[in-house]
């Protein structure tokens, strides 16, 4: 089995090849009864989440996809990620900042080329850049806060597979 790299990137991924059928692997996860990890299965997909009482804003989840290679072996594809609603919220905010940035950039360029004042547009452009930078820093801090739970999910998965 591959180990989780120490360098945590955006939505870290891994692959594991096992000498067991996918049905056996999926059954192992279905039979789990844990107080700290919630395990949900949907066809060949397994979702591991931190229990609600231990979950915080930055808690990650682990999505596993189990694919057959042959009757006696399978491959697991794993992806760590934030709560889907948090991910959607962050993408919405980034998209909104990008649109505002582009609108004020075009408006500011138009005013500049016409010889009109463009101080408001420059202020908004700089403000959007600052907000984007703050969101980036906020996200990095949150990722570090979720790292112990990410390692907990990975360890739980490895223990279940063994």
N, CA, C and O of each residue as an XYZ file, in Angstrom:
648
protein
N       0.833     -1.188      0.000
C       0.000      0.000      0.000
C       0.873      1.245      0.000
O       1.918      1.290      0.649
N       0.434      2.242     -0.729
C       1.128      3.523     -0.714
C       0.748      4.273      0.551
O      -0.359      4.128      1.069
N       1.672      5.066      1.033
C       1.356      5.893      2.196
C       0.967      7.283      1.730
O       1.279      7.694      0.612
N       0.292      7.982      2.592
C      -0.143      9.337      2.286
C       1.070     10.259      2.303
O       1.836     10.242      3.266
N       1.262     11.069      1.252
C       2.420     11.961      1.248
C       2.283     13.033      2.326
O       1.178     13.425      2.700
N       3.431     13.494      2.813
C       3.437     14.530      3.844
C       3.025     15.882      3.290
O       2.472     16.707      4.018
N       3.287     16.120      2.013
C       2.936     17.390      1.392
C       1.454     17.370      1.036
O       1.056     16.745      0.053
N       0.650     18.047      1.827
C      -0.791     18.055      1.620
C      -1.137     19.099      0.563
O      -0.951     20.299      0.766
N      -1.642     18.616     -0.565
C      -2.016     19.503     -1.662
C      -3.528     19.658     -1.672
O      -4.226     19.062     -0.851
N      -4.028     20.453     -2.595
C      -5.458     20.625     -2.742
C      -6.075     19.304     -3.194
O      -5.724     18.784     -4.253
N      -6.976     18.770     -2.408
C      -7.651     17.499     -2.673
C      -6.660     16.378     -2.988
O      -6.620     15.887     -4.116
N      -5.860     15.968     -2.000
C      -4.867     14.905     -2.214
C      -5.517     13.605     -2.691
O      -6.618     13.254     -2.267
N      -4.823     12.908     -3.569
C      -5.314     11.653     -4.152
C      -4.288     10.550     -3.939
O      -3.093     10.809     -3.793
N      -4.777      9.315     -3.925
C      -3.891      8.160     -3.833
C      -4.574      6.970     -4.486
O      -5.784      6.978     -4.711
N      -3.780      5.941     -4.788
C      -4.285      4.689     -5.365
C      -3.670      3.537     -4.603
O      -2.501      3.577     -4.221
N      -4.479      2.499     -4.386
C      -3.999      1.294     -3.710
C      -4.479      0.092     -4.518
O      -5.657     -0.006     -4.863
N      -3.558     -0.819     -4.815
C      -3.927     -2.051     -5.497
C      -3.918     -3.175     -4.474
O      -2.945     -3.342     -3.739
N      -5.004     -3.949     -4.424
C      -5.145     -5.017     -3.433
C      -5.413     -6.350     -4.113
O      -5.986     -6.402     -5.201
N      -4.990     -7.431     -3.457
C      -5.221     -8.783     -3.969
C      -6.471     -9.384     -3.346
O      -6.459    -10.529     -2.893
N      -7.532     -8.620     -3.324
C      -8.838     -9.069     -2.850
C      -9.885     -8.549     -3.821
O      -9.678     -7.541     -4.497
N     -11.007     -9.246     -3.881
C     -12.071     -8.786     -4.779
C     -12.701     -7.515     -4.220
O     -12.651     -7.256     -3.018
N     -13.286     -6.737     -5.106
C     -13.906     -5.484     -4.674
C     -15.089     -5.746     -3.746
O     -15.363     -4.945     -2.853
N     -15.797     -6.869     -3.951
C     -16.931     -7.195     -3.078
C     -16.485     -7.397     -1.636
O     -17.159     -6.948     -0.709
N     -15.352     -8.070     -1.441
C     -14.832     -8.278     -0.078
C     -14.449     -6.949      0.572
O     -14.719     -6.720      1.751
N     -13.823     -6.086     -0.210
C     -13.412     -4.777      0.313
C     -14.643     -3.955      0.693
O     -14.689     -3.366      1.773
N     -15.627     -3.917     -0.182
C     -16.841     -3.153      0.096
C     -17.579     -3.715      1.310
O     -18.138     -2.958      2.104
N     -17.579     -5.042      1.453
C     -18.212     -5.665      2.634
C     -17.494     -5.287      3.918
O     -18.135     -5.087      4.951
N     -16.172     -5.187      3.867
C     -15.411     -4.786      5.060
C     -15.865     -3.416      5.553
O     -16.045     -3.207      6.753
N     -16.046     -2.493      4.627
C     -16.456     -1.145      5.016
C     -17.918     -1.099      5.466
O     -18.275     -0.302      6.333
N     -18.761     -1.950      4.881
C     -20.168     -1.971      5.274
C     -20.362     -2.500      6.691
O     -21.282     -2.077      7.391
N     -19.505     -3.417      7.115
C     -19.645     -4.050      8.433
C     -19.011     -3.249      9.558
O     -19.038     -3.670     10.714
N     -18.447     -2.113      9.230
C     -17.744     -1.312     10.231
C     -18.735     -0.633     11.159
O     -19.778     -0.132     10.738
N     -18.376     -0.633     12.436
C     -19.163      0.084     13.434
C     -18.177      0.900     14.264
O     -17.538      0.374     15.176
N     -18.061      2.165     13.948
C     -17.085      3.022     14.615
C     -17.779      4.224     15.232
O     -18.746      4.750     14.682
N     -17.275      4.647     16.378
C     -17.825      5.837     17.030
C     -17.247      7.128     16.471
O     -17.872      8.183     16.578
N     -16.056      7.056     15.875
C     -15.397      8.281     15.425
C     -15.525      8.543     13.926
O     -15.354      9.680     13.487
N     -15.826      7.500     13.125
C     -15.895      7.637     11.671
C     -17.255      7.145     11.177
O     -17.726      6.081     11.580
N     -17.875      7.931     10.305
C     -19.125      7.539      9.658
C     -18.778      7.003      8.275
O     -18.068      7.654      7.508
N     -19.281      5.815      7.964
C     -18.992      5.168      6.683
C     -20.299      4.991      5.917
O     -21.243      4.370      6.406
N     -20.338      5.552      4.700
C     -21.509      5.400      3.835
C     -21.066      4.814      2.505
O     -20.013      5.160      1.970
N     -21.903      3.913      1.980
C     -21.582      3.268      0.706
C     -22.672      3.558     -0.311
O     -23.862      3.516     -0.001
N     -22.240      3.853     -1.534
C     -23.142      4.037     -2.657
C     -22.513      3.319     -3.846
O     -21.570      3.826     -4.454
N     -23.027      2.152     -4.171
C     -22.478      1.281     -5.218
C     -21.008      0.980     -4.922
O     -20.700      0.377     -3.894
N     -20.097      1.391     -5.809
C     -18.662      1.130     -5.602
C     -17.958      2.282     -4.897
O     -16.729      2.315     -4.838
N     -18.720      3.216     -4.370
C     -18.152      4.391     -3.718
C     -18.365      4.306     -2.210
O     -19.437      3.938     -1.730
N     -17.313      4.658     -1.483
C     -17.370      4.683     -0.021
C     -16.988      6.084      0.425
O     -16.000      6.648     -0.046
N     -17.773      6.641      1.333
C     -17.504      7.970      1.870
C     -17.230      7.838      3.356
O     -18.085      7.374      4.110
N     -16.042      8.243      3.780
C     -15.669      8.223      5.190
C     -15.657      9.653      5.702
O     -14.979     10.520      5.150
N     -16.419      9.888      6.769
C     -16.518     11.223      7.349
C     -16.285     11.143      8.845
O     -16.514     10.105      9.465
N     -15.832     12.234      9.414
C     -15.665     12.346     10.861
C     -17.052     12.414     11.495
O     -17.968     13.032     10.951
N     -17.191     11.769     12.655
C     -18.462     11.775     13.371
C     -18.907     13.214     13.655
O     -18.074     14.104     13.832
N     -20.206     13.431     13.695
C     -20.777     14.776     13.827
C     -20.290     15.484     15.084
O     -20.037     16.689     15.049
N     -20.152     14.765     16.192
C     -19.741     15.425     17.444
C     -18.286     15.906     17.406
O     -17.919     16.817     18.148
N     -17.461     15.303     16.552
C     -16.051     15.705     16.434
C     -15.793     16.594     15.220
O     -14.677     17.082     15.037
N     -16.809     16.807     14.393
C     -16.655     17.557     13.156
C     -16.583     19.056     13.435
O     -17.284     19.568     14.307
N     -15.731     19.752     12.687
C     -15.659     21.210     12.742
C     -15.739     21.742     11.311
O     -15.868     20.973     10.359
N     -15.663     23.045     11.177
C     -15.843     23.709      9.885
C     -14.910     23.147      8.811
O     -15.302     23.038      7.649
N     -13.682     22.789      9.190
C     -12.673     22.360      8.222
C     -12.513     20.845      8.147
O     -11.561     20.370      7.528
N     -13.403     20.075      8.751
C     -13.263     18.617      8.748
C     -13.300     18.062      7.326
O     -14.177     18.420      6.540
N     -12.341     17.183      6.995
C     -12.299     16.606      5.649
C     -13.185     15.360      5.561
O     -13.719     14.880      6.560
N     -13.319     14.863      4.351
C     -13.938     13.563      4.131
C     -13.062     12.801      3.143
O     -12.298     13.399      2.385
N     -13.178     11.488      3.160
C     -12.399     10.640      2.262
C     -13.367      9.885      1.365
O     -14.241      9.163      1.842
N     -13.200     10.060      0.070
C     -14.030      9.370     -0.922
C     -13.184      8.270     -1.534
O     -12.115      8.532     -2.085
N     -13.669      7.027     -1.436
C     -12.977      5.875     -2.004
C     -13.821      5.293     -3.124
O     -15.035      5.144     -2.984
N     -13.179      4.966     -4.231
C     -13.842      4.272     -5.330
C     -13.122      2.953     -5.534
O     -11.914      2.934     -5.769
N     -13.852      1.850     -5.444
C     -13.275      0.510     -5.535
C     -13.619     -0.064     -6.907
O     -14.790     -0.271     -7.226
N     -12.580     -0.322     -7.724
C     -12.773     -0.856     -9.080
C     -12.122     -2.224     -9.199
O     -11.019     -2.448     -8.700
N     -12.822     -3.141     -9.869
C     -12.269     -4.478    -10.130
C     -11.154     -4.412    -11.155
O     -11.253     -3.700    -12.155
N     -10.090     -5.163    -10.899
C      -9.047     -5.392    -11.912
C      -9.290     -6.776    -12.502
O      -9.275     -6.962    -13.719
N      -9.513     -7.740    -11.614
C      -9.876     -9.102    -12.000
C     -10.778     -9.644    -10.893
O     -11.187     -8.902    -10.000
N     -11.085    -10.933    -10.953
C     -11.937    -11.524     -9.907
C     -11.266    -11.532     -8.540
O     -11.945    -11.529     -7.513
N      -9.947    -11.541     -8.524
C      -9.227    -11.668     -7.259
C      -8.453    -10.409     -6.873
O      -7.717    -10.430     -5.886
N      -8.595     -9.326     -7.612
C      -7.874     -8.103     -7.262
C      -8.702     -6.873     -7.616
O      -9.593     -6.915     -8.465
N      -8.378     -5.781     -6.937
C      -9.094     -4.529     -7.184
C      -8.153     -3.352     -6.937
O      -7.060     -3.506     -6.392
N      -8.605     -2.195     -7.347
C      -7.837     -0.967     -7.161
C      -8.739      0.043     -6.471
O      -9.899      0.219     -6.842
N      -8.184      0.704     -5.456
C      -8.930      1.723     -4.723
C      -8.355      3.084     -5.089
O      -7.148      3.309     -5.011
N      -9.241      3.983     -5.487
C      -8.867      5.364     -5.762
C      -9.419      6.211     -4.615
O     -10.623      6.196     -4.359
N      -8.559      6.940     -3.935
C      -8.979      7.758     -2.806
C      -8.750      9.235     -3.057
O      -7.737      9.628     -3.637
N      -9.706     10.058     -2.612
C      -9.603     11.511     -2.741
C     -10.048     12.140     -1.431
O     -11.161     11.898     -0.963
N      -9.179     12.947     -0.842
C      -9.543     13.726      0.328
C     -10.124     15.046     -0.139
O      -9.663     15.627     -1.122
N     -11.123     15.510      0.560
C     -11.700     16.789      0.199
C     -12.487     17.377      1.349
O     -12.777     16.696      2.332
N     -12.830     18.646      1.219
C     -13.642     19.276      2.259
C     -15.094     18.844      2.132
O     -15.473     18.152      1.188
N     -15.875     19.254      3.073
C     -17.314     19.055      3.017
C     -17.803     19.649      1.690
O     -17.423     20.774      1.363
N     -18.630     18.941      0.914
C     -19.066     19.461     -0.388
C     -19.742     20.831     -0.319
O     -19.569     21.646     -1.226
N     -20.502     21.096      0.733
C     -21.144     22.418      0.820
C     -20.104     23.515      1.069
O     -20.252     24.625      0.558
N     -19.057     23.224      1.843
C     -17.975     24.188      2.064
C     -17.227     24.436      0.758
O     -16.908     25.579      0.430
N     -16.945     23.365      0.009
C     -16.242     23.476     -1.271
C     -17.056     24.334     -2.242
O     -16.500     25.203     -2.911
N     -18.358     24.098     -2.322
C     -19.226     24.871     -3.208
C     -19.249     26.342     -2.798
O     -19.200     27.229     -3.651
N     -19.324     26.596     -1.500
C     -19.328     27.969     -0.995
C     -18.047     28.699     -1.381
O     -18.099     29.835     -1.853
N     -16.893     28.053     -1.184
C     -15.616     28.681     -1.527
C     -15.508     28.938     -3.035
O     -15.001     29.982     -3.444
N     -15.974     28.006     -3.859
C     -15.925     28.207     -5.305
C     -16.850     29.362     -5.714
O     -16.502     30.152     -6.592
N     -18.016     29.461     -5.085
C     -18.940     30.553     -5.368
C     -18.305     31.898     -5.026
O     -18.391     32.844     -5.808
N     -17.671     31.981     -3.864
C     -17.023     33.226     -3.431
C     -15.888     33.598     -4.400
O     -15.774     34.756     -4.802
N     -15.056     32.626     -4.774
C     -13.950     32.901     -5.700
C     -14.478     33.344     -7.066
O     -13.927     34.260     -7.676
N     -15.533     32.703     -7.542
C     -16.128     33.088     -8.823
C     -16.663     34.520     -8.753
O     -16.455     35.309     -9.675
N     -17.344     34.849     -7.671
C     -17.873     36.204     -7.495
C     -16.771     37.248     -7.457
O     -16.897     38.307     -8.073
N     -15.698     36.962     -6.744
C     -14.565     37.889     -6.674
C     -13.955     38.075     -8.062
O     -13.603     39.191     -8.445
N     -13.828     36.973     -8.819
C     -13.270     37.063    -10.167
C     -14.126     37.905    -11.091
O     -13.602     38.703    -11.866
N     -15.431     37.737    -11.018
C     -16.344     38.520    -11.867
C     -16.265     40.003    -11.511
O     -16.169     40.851    -12.398
N     -16.304     40.317    -10.216
C     -16.206     41.719     -9.779
C     -14.872     42.312    -10.230
O     -14.824     43.445    -10.709
N     -13.798     41.551    -10.077
C     -12.471     42.002    -10.509
C     -12.467     42.338    -12.000
O     -11.976     43.394    -12.399
N     -13.011     41.444    -12.819
C     -13.032     41.684    -14.271
C     -13.896     42.885    -14.643
O     -13.502     43.691    -15.485
N     -15.056     43.012    -14.032
C     -15.946     44.144    -14.339
C     -15.258     45.469    -14.026
O     -15.273     46.391    -14.842
N     -14.653     45.559    -12.840
C     -14.015     46.818    -12.456
C     -12.723     47.066    -13.226
O     -12.329     48.217    -13.412
N     -12.062     46.007    -13.674
C     -10.873     46.179    -14.514
C     -11.267     46.781    -15.865
O     -10.634     47.727    -16.335
N     -12.296     46.240    -16.477
C     -12.754     46.771    -17.772
C     -13.259     48.200    -17.609
O     -12.941     49.068    -18.423
N     -14.034     48.447    -16.575
C     -14.570     49.782    -16.318
C     -13.429     50.782    -16.048
O     -13.441     51.902    -16.557
N     -12.460     50.363    -15.251
C     -11.309     51.225    -14.961
C     -10.487     51.512    -16.200
O     -10.052     52.644    -16.407
N     -10.265     50.489    -17.037
C      -9.510     50.700    -18.280
C     -10.256     51.662    -19.209
O      -9.648     52.523    -19.845
N     -11.578     51.505    -19.277
C     -12.383     52.411    -20.109
C     -12.257     53.848    -19.622
O     -12.054     54.762    -20.421
N     -12.378     54.047    -18.318
C     -12.231     55.403    -17.766
C     -10.835     55.951    -18.013
O     -10.683     57.122    -18.358
N      -9.813     55.119    -17.840
C      -8.431     55.562    -18.061
C      -8.229     55.973    -19.519
O      -7.623     57.008    -19.795
N      -8.743     55.156    -20.464
C      -8.545     55.471    -21.887
C      -9.352     56.698    -22.321
O      -8.999     57.352    -23.302
N     -10.437     57.017    -21.596
C     -11.228     58.211    -21.905
C     -10.752     59.440    -21.136
O     -11.291     60.532    -21.312
N      -9.750     59.262    -20.290
C      -9.209     60.377    -19.520
C     -10.071     60.754    -18.328
O      -9.930     61.854    -17.793
N     -10.944     59.884    -17.906
C     -11.802     60.131    -16.741
C     -11.147     59.539    -15.492
O     -10.275     58.677    -15.602
N     -11.563     59.999    -14.298
C     -10.991     59.431    -13.072
C     -11.367     57.947    -12.908
O     -12.475     57.531    -13.245
N     -10.429     57.177    -12.392
C     -10.644     55.736    -12.236
C     -10.191     55.256    -10.848
O      -9.814     54.097    -10.678
N     -10.234     56.158     -9.867
C      -9.788     55.811     -8.511
C     -10.685     54.764     -7.857
O     -10.187     53.849     -7.201
N     -11.993     54.887     -8.027
C     -12.921     53.923     -7.441
C     -12.659     52.525     -7.991
O     -12.633     51.551     -7.237
N     -12.465     52.428     -9.296
C     -12.228     51.133     -9.920
C     -10.920     50.515     -9.421
O     -10.860     49.317     -9.146
N      -9.879     51.336     -9.306
C      -8.598     50.819     -8.793
C      -8.733     50.354     -7.352
O      -8.155     49.340     -6.961
N      -9.499     51.100     -6.565
C      -9.713     50.707     -5.168
C     -10.417     49.352     -5.086
O     -10.015     48.489     -4.307
N     -11.471     49.165     -5.893
C     -12.219     47.904     -5.886
C     -11.339     46.752     -6.386
O     -11.395     45.650     -5.840
N     -10.532     47.001     -7.417
C      -9.619     45.972     -7.932
C      -8.640     45.546     -6.840
O      -8.423     44.353     -6.627
N      -8.050     46.523     -6.148
C      -7.114     46.195     -5.063
C      -7.823     45.505     -3.898
O      -7.268     44.594     -3.283
N      -9.044     45.936     -3.596
C      -9.821     45.307     -2.524
C     -10.118     43.845     -2.863
O      -9.982     42.977     -2.000
N     -10.522     43.559     -4.105
C     -10.809     42.176     -4.513
C      -9.535     41.323     -4.447
O      -9.593     40.155     -4.063
N      -8.397     41.896     -4.817
C      -7.128     41.172     -4.724
C      -6.801     40.861     -3.268
O      -6.352     39.760     -2.951
N      -7.024     41.826     -2.387
C      -6.786     41.606     -0.963
C      -7.730     40.531     -0.415
O      -7.301     39.658      0.339
N      -9.001     40.591     -0.786
C      -9.972     39.593     -0.299
C      -9.605     38.202     -0.802
O      -9.689     37.230     -0.051
N      -9.196     38.098     -2.071
C      -8.784     36.805     -2.601
C      -7.578     36.270     -1.818
O      -7.541     35.091     -1.467
N      -6.605     37.126     -1.550
C      -5.437     36.714     -0.766
C      -5.820     36.275      0.639
O      -5.283     35.297      1.160
N      -6.753     37.001      1.252
C      -7.214     36.632      2.593
C      -7.922     35.282      2.566
O      -7.737     34.472      3.475
N      -8.728     35.029      1.540
C      -9.392     33.726      1.420
C      -8.373     32.604      1.238
O      -8.544     31.511      1.777
N      -7.317     32.877      0.479
C      -6.268     31.883      0.284
C      -5.602     31.539      1.617
O      -5.420     30.366      1.944
N      -5.246     32.556      2.369
C      -4.608     32.334      3.681
C      -5.572     31.606      4.608
O      -5.177     30.675      5.310
N      -6.835     32.026      4.615
C      -7.867     31.394      5.434
C      -8.003     29.915      5.080
O      -8.120     29.073      5.970
N      -7.987     29.594      3.788
C      -8.069     28.207      3.329
C      -6.865     27.382      3.744
O      -7.010     26.223      4.131
N      -5.677     27.967      3.666
C      -4.460     27.243      4.074
C      -4.472     26.955      5.577
O      -4.068     25.877      6.012
N      -4.936     27.922      6.359
C      -5.041     27.704      7.805
C      -6.035     26.586      8.086
O      -5.780     25.719      8.922
N      -7.167     26.603      7.389
C      -8.175     25.568      7.567
C      -7.679     24.195      7.164
O      -8.007     23.195      7.803
N      -6.888     24.147      6.103
C      -6.338     22.870      5.658
C      -5.413     22.282      6.725
O      -5.433     21.076      6.973
N      -4.609     23.133      7.350
C      -3.743     22.669      8.431
C      -4.557     22.196      9.629
O      -4.181     21.242     10.309
N      -5.672     22.869      9.880
C      -6.536     22.476     10.994
C      -7.195     21.125     10.730
O      -7.450     20.376     11.674
N      -7.478     20.796      9.469
C      -8.108     19.531      9.118
C      -7.136     18.385      8.905
O      -7.560     17.241      8.747
N      -5.846     18.667      8.896
C      -4.834     17.651      8.613
C      -4.851     16.479      9.600
O      -4.748     15.334      9.160
N      -4.977     16.710     10.920
C      -5.025     15.556     11.839
C      -6.211     14.627     11.554
O      -6.078     13.407     11.651
N      -7.358     15.195     11.207
C      -8.519     14.357     10.900
C      -8.330     13.636      9.572
O      -8.835     12.527      9.394
N      -7.615     14.246      8.644
C      -7.319     13.593      7.381
C      -6.451     12.360      7.633
O      -6.692     11.295      7.063
N      -5.451     12.512      8.483
C      -4.609     11.368      8.835
C      -5.410     10.307      9.587
O      -5.161      9.112      9.427
N      -6.367     10.735     10.402
C      -7.237      9.797     11.124
C      -8.080      8.986     10.133
O      -8.221      7.773     10.292
N      -8.635      9.639      9.126
C      -9.417      8.933      8.111
C      -8.557      7.944      7.340
O      -8.995      6.829      7.054
N      -7.340      8.345      7.001
C      -6.441      7.475      6.243
C      -6.037      6.264      7.072
O      -6.005      5.142      6.565
N      -5.730      6.488      8.339
C      -5.366      5.384      9.232
C      -6.542      4.436      9.414
O      -6.364      3.218      9.408
N      -7.729      4.980      9.575
C      -8.934      4.160      9.698
C      -9.134      3.291      8.457
O      -9.466      2.112      8.577
N      -8.937      3.858      7.276
C      -9.071      3.108      6.032
C      -8.048      1.972      5.980
O      -8.388      0.841      5.630
N      -6.801      2.276      6.328
C      -5.759      1.236      6.303
C      -6.071      0.114      7.281
O      -5.883     -1.058      6.955
N      -6.547      0.456      8.480
C      -6.899     -0.571      9.470
C      -8.057     -1.431      8.988
O      -8.074     -2.637      9.230
N      -9.016     -0.828      8.315
C     -10.156     -1.578      7.792
C      -9.716     -2.527      6.682
O     -10.224     -3.644      6.590
N      -8.799     -2.107      5.856
C      -8.331     -2.956      4.757
C      -7.470     -4.117      5.250
O      -7.406     -5.161      4.601
N      -6.809     -3.940      6.394
C      -5.949     -5.016      6.928
C      -6.742     -5.889      7.797
O      -6.214     -6.855      8.348
